[in-house]
Amino acid sequence: MFRGVIHCHSTYSDGEFTLRELRERFTAEGLDFVCMTDHAEHFDEASLRAYVEECEALSDARFRFVAGLEYNCERRMHVLGYGVTKLAGTTDPQAVIRHIDAEGGVSVIAHPMDSMFEWIETFETLPRGVEAWNTKYDGRYAPRPATFRLIQRLRERRPDLLAFYGTDLHWRKQYRRLVFNVNCKEPTREHMIDAMKRGDFAGVKDKLELPSHGRLPEELLARFGTMSARYNRVQKLFKRAKRMSGSFGKSLPAPIKAQLRRLFS
């Protein structure tokens, strides 16, 4: 079993960490790998080649980078391409999913907004997975129960569709204790991608283990719902205060912004 983080961004797109800093930080935390998903629209051919080469150069028997991309699609939908480093040339999410699958990667719809659920259910081409918990989007305390229910409805059409658990790491002080455990021979791209496709993984936060099939007891979903609603109420208050401070020509001091971002991301 290898422990790592998935859905991660670096200075190649909009992250604050360099790849070398990510390696240093994660190895210090006892992790074995990171699956990178820098934003595709930040790359041209030269920078994409440099990104892939640096991921490979910083990988060894102690720690492994698996390079991938996050594709920005229509209606603000984002699709993760784990293990894929080729630009798609389209913003149609179903075409992007087919592109990722054709490249041998794992296609995952990232942090889908609630308003997207009905649209996703109309897709003829479904992804290999949906991000059930994104600790940047959903917060560190609990995921949205509705996302797990969406996954189960989609699994009626595609039984091998899986629930993924991503950190969506951008910032230095961002919460990153949601770990992705993968059962494979070694954390190379090939072994990792194969394990993801067969669902041989779990999301782990403290003592809570979340399965790849995404089927959770109703009592746990209810607890998640309560915690998620509380988090959303606090976030709305924070955003309202931020708007009000802006309307008076003031902005929150940088240290307070950094602390709030750490608490609510």
N, C-alpha and C positions, 0 to 999 in steps of 0.2 A: 504494500500500500504506500502510495506517495502522496504527500501533502503539499498543496500549493494554492494559488490564487488564479482565478480566471476573470476575464473582462478587465483589462488593465491598459492604461494610457501612459505614454511617455512624452518627452519633449519633441518627439517626431510629429506629434499632433498637438493636443491641448493639455497634456499632463505637465506636472511640475517636476517630476523625477526624470533624470537621464536613465538610460538602460543600465549603466554601471551602478548608479545609485540604487536602482530597484534590486539588482542582484545583491548588493551589500546589505540592504535593509532586510530583504527576505531571507537570506542565509542566516543573518543574525537572529531572526525569529524562528529558525529551525525548519524552514520550508524547502521543498525540493524543486519546485518549478513555478513558472508563471506563464499563463497563456495571454499573450499580448493581442490587443485589438485596437490599435491606433486607427484614427479616422481616415478612411480611404481618400476623402476629398483633399487632404493635406499633402498628398503625394503626387510627384511626377515620376517618370521612370528612374531617374538618377537617385532621388531620395528614397524611393522604394527599394532599390537595389542596396543602398547603404544601410537601410533599416534591417533588411534580411541578413546582410553580411555581419552587422554588429550583433544581432541576436545570436547568430551562429558562433561568432568569435568569443562571446561571453558565456557560452554554454560548455560544460564539461561534466565529468562524472559526479561532481558535487551539486551542481545546479543547472537547470535546463530552461532556456527560453523556447517557447513555441510561438513563432510569429503568426499573426493573423490580422484581420482588418475588420472595422466596423463601417458598414455602408449606410449612408444617409439616404433614405428613400422618400417617396411621396407621402404627403400628409404627416410629416415628421416621424415616420416610422424608421426605426433603426434595426438593421439586421446584422448580427455578428457572424463572421466567417472564421471559425476556429480552424487554424492550420492553412488558411488561404491567403496568399499574398499577390493576387492578381486583381487589377482593377476591373470593375464589372461593365462600365460604359452604359449604365442604365440606372434609373431611379425607381423602376417598377419593382416593388418588393418581391413579387412572385418570380420575376426574371432573375433578380439577385439570388433568391433561394436556389433556383436551378443552376445558376452560375457557380455558387459555392459547392453544391452537390457534384457538379461536373468536374470541379477541381479536386474532388476527394476530401473536402473539408466537412465541417459540421455547421449547419445553418441554424441559427437561434434568433428568434425575435427578441430584441432587448427591451426590458422595462416597458411593456406595452401599456399605453394609457387606457383607462377604463373605457373611454369613448371609442377605442379601436376594436374592442372585443367582437362586436357584431360584424364589423368589416372582416376581421381575420377569419371568422367562421364561414365567410363566403369564398375563401381562397380555394381554388382547385389544386394549387400546389402548396402543400403545407410544409413547414420547416421540419428539421429533425428535433427541434426543441423550442421551448419558450422559457424565458427567464422568469422563474417563479419568485425569486427574491433578488432584488438589486439593492444593496444597502446604501447606495447613494440616492436612488430614486425613492425607495420605500422607507428608508431609515434603518437604523441599526437594531431597533427593538422588535420589529415583526414585519412579515410580508403581508400583502393583501390576500385575504382568503379567496376573493373573486378570481384571482389569477390561477390558483390551484383548481378551481372549479372549471375555468375555461380549458385548462389543460386536459382535464378528464373528459370534457365534451369533445375536444379535438381527437383524443385517443380512441374515441368510438369510430372515427374515420381512419385514423392512422395509429394503430396500436403501439408502434415503436417510437412515437413522439414522446419526448422526455422533458422533465423539469430541471432547469439549470439554476445555479446559485452563484451569482456574480457580485464582485466588489465594485466594479465600475470605478476603479481607482484613478483619480486625477490629482488630488492635493496632498501635500506633505503631511498635514495633520488629519487627514481623513481616516475614519474608522475602517479597519481592515481585519477584523477578527472572524469574518465568515470565511471558512477554509473549504477548499474543494479537494476531497480525498478521491484518488483514482487508483483502482486496482489493476495494475498492468506490470509487465515484466521489467520495463525500465521507462523513464519519462522522456522518451524520444517522441518526435512528432507522430510517427507511424503508430507506435504503441498507444500513445495518448488518444489519438483520434479514433483508433479501433475501440478502445475502452469507452470513450464517449458514445460512440454509435451503438454499442451493445448495452449501454446503461450501467456499466460497472463502475459507478461512482456514487458519491453522496456529498451533500452539503453539510458542514458541521459548524455549529456556533456554540461554543462552550460545551455543555453536555447534551445539546440537542442535535440529533442526526436526522437529516431530511433526505428521503429516498429519491432516486432518479425517476421513479414512476409518478411521483407527486401525489400519491393517495395518502391523505392524512386523516386521522380520527376527527370527527365533527367537534369534539370537545377542544381539540387543539386549534382547529380553525376558528372556533368561537373565541378562544383566548387571543389568537392573532388579530381577530376583528376588533376586539376591545382595545388592544394595544395600538393597533394601526390608527384607529379613530382618534385616540388620544394624541398620538404623534401629529396627525394631520391638523387637529385643532391648534396645537402649539405652533406649527408651521404657519398656519393662516394668521395667527396673531403676530408672529414675527414679521411676515410680509406686509401686514397692514401697518405695523409700526415703521417699517422701512419706507413705505410709500408716504406716510405722514411726515416723516423726517425730511424726505426729499421735497415735499410740497412747501416746507418752510425754509427751503434753501440750505438745509443742513444734511450732512451725511454722518452715518455712524462712524466713530473712531475705528481705525484699522484693527487695533487689538480686540475690540469688542466684536467686530465682524469675523475675525479669525476664530474667536472662541465660539460664537454662534454657529459658524459653519462647521466646526468640529463637533458640536453637540447635535446638530440637526442634519448631519449627512452620514 
